[in-house]
Amino acid sequence: MPDEVKGELAKAYVVLRPRATPDVEALLAHCRLHLAAYKVPRVVQLVDEVPITPSGKILRRLLKHQDDGAR
């Protein structure tokens, strides 16, 4: 997502498994443990599905249509 100071910040689009409960704080704690600081998402958005190409790649430009505008 765009940022005035750094240019861009990481945002995570998360699809939950069936019957899973969303725990955003646990997800962010896991990311802080296993990722470099600049890669840790600043915002987590729960989505029903992530748009993918027929070859299985994520269509990032279509994620913008699912963006809820949270900062």
Secondary structure, DSSP 8 states (H G I E B T S, - for coil): -EETTTEE--EEEE---TT----HHHHHHHHHHHS-GGGS-SEEEE-S---B-TTS-B-HHHHHHH-----
